[in-house]
Each structure stands twice: as C-alpha cells, then as structure tokens.
Amino acid sequence: MEQKKKRSIMRGTILAILALAIGYTIYAAVAKDKIELIAVGAEAPDFEVVDLNGDKHRLKDYKHNEQGVLLNFWGTWCEPCEREFPAMERQYEVFKEQGVEMIALNYAQTDFEVTKYVANMGMTFPVAIDKTKSVFTAYNIGPLPTSIFIKPDGTIDRIEKGEMSELEIIQYLESIKPE
C-alpha cells in the first residue's frame, strides 16, 4: 500500500513538471512572436541612448539628417565582438565622413567594465550601455555580436548575427551610405 502511494506522488510530480514545461514553452513562443518587431525592409524602432561621453543618440535624429546607422550589439565577454572591433574602428574613420554613424550598444554591464574595455580597444566611435536592455528588447537581439544596418530613410537594410569580416563591414556600410 505504501509503495502504491509513493508511485502516485511520483507520477503526480512528474505530470506537474511536464505541465509547467509545456506551459512555459507555449508562453515563450507567444511572447517571442510579440517581441519580434524587426525585419529587413521594416522601419527600425526608434531609441535614445547616452554614450560614455554623455552625448545623446536618437535614431530619429540620424533619419532627419539622412544618415545611415550601424547599431552593433555586444558584450565585453564576447570574443567575436572583440575580434571585429578593430575593423569597425578602421571603417568608422572612413565612413563617418560619408554620412554613416556607428553606435556600439553594450549589454547592461557596468560603466567601469565598459569604459575600461573601450579604452583598451581604442574605440573612438560612440559606445552606450543599454542598462535597461530596452534597445536589445526592441530589436529582439539574441546572439552577440549582432549588427543592424539602417538606411538613411530609417528602414533596416541588413541584420547580421555573428562576427563580420572587414570586407563585409565595408560592403554593408556602403549599402547604407546616403546617396
């Protein structure tokens, strides 16, 4: 009799865990569909961030000035991010005079961590920390690095997940230059 009671409790526990897992899976799938707002050709969600120098960056300001924008989402722990930053820095020097802005958005790390990292990497393009993760959420960012290339009209030209070569960076920046 005692054995039967233990088996019933065990089965009930397993069923409860299974029900919770199925419920969470359904919720996650529905929530992801609601968040996934961006796609190539779509209007890029507006955002406002303050970089490490205290300067404000709003997407609508770049659209108003007819500038292309590269948003690069990254973290200090991300090795592919570290490998692509030198090429991004070199191309920032070339493309900033051609109407393309580059903004690196860090994933909610401390000011100290990010400032030290940026100084060590010699990054001169704007770097902001998305402390509330609101921009990461608006753009539905998954793996790092992810780069979003936005045309001067505010539409998304390209979404690149993963590390880019310098040649790819050049090609993609060329595609968002104002004409």
Phi, psi and omega in degrees: 000315179299321179298318182294321180294318178297318179297318179297317178296317179298313179298318178299318179296314180298316179297320179296316179297317179298317179298317178297317180297316179295317178300315179296318180300316179294315178301314181298319180294318180292315181296321180296319179297325180288327183279327187291087186260342189256148176200156177302132181093344180278161174291130180287135178298136178290155178206164172221126177226158176246126183279179183296341177269000180089006179274139179275140176232120177237133181302320182298331177292321179290323177296316179300323180270007179055052177247145170280154182224133169254117173259121180245120181262129189206173174215155183294336180279351188276107182295318177298327177299313181299323181289327183272344182299319178301319178293321178297318179298315179299318182283334174299317179300326180282312191273342181296331178280353182252015176086026178238127176257149180234127179230125177261122181252116180276148182276081166052035176270175183285156177303318181300310181302312185289316180300315179297316181298312181299317179296316179297325181277346181070033182281129179249348177282160183300134177233127178234157177252123178273078187296327180267355182063019183290323179286320176302319180291314181300325180264003177051053185281130177253262183289153175249144353284154168229134180239133178246122179259119186245127180289162178303335179278001177090005178265154181279124180269323186200145174237116181248117177257121181108177184291139177250147173279166179296322178298318177297316179302314179299311181300316183289323177293323176302323184287345180247008176293144173294148182275000000 
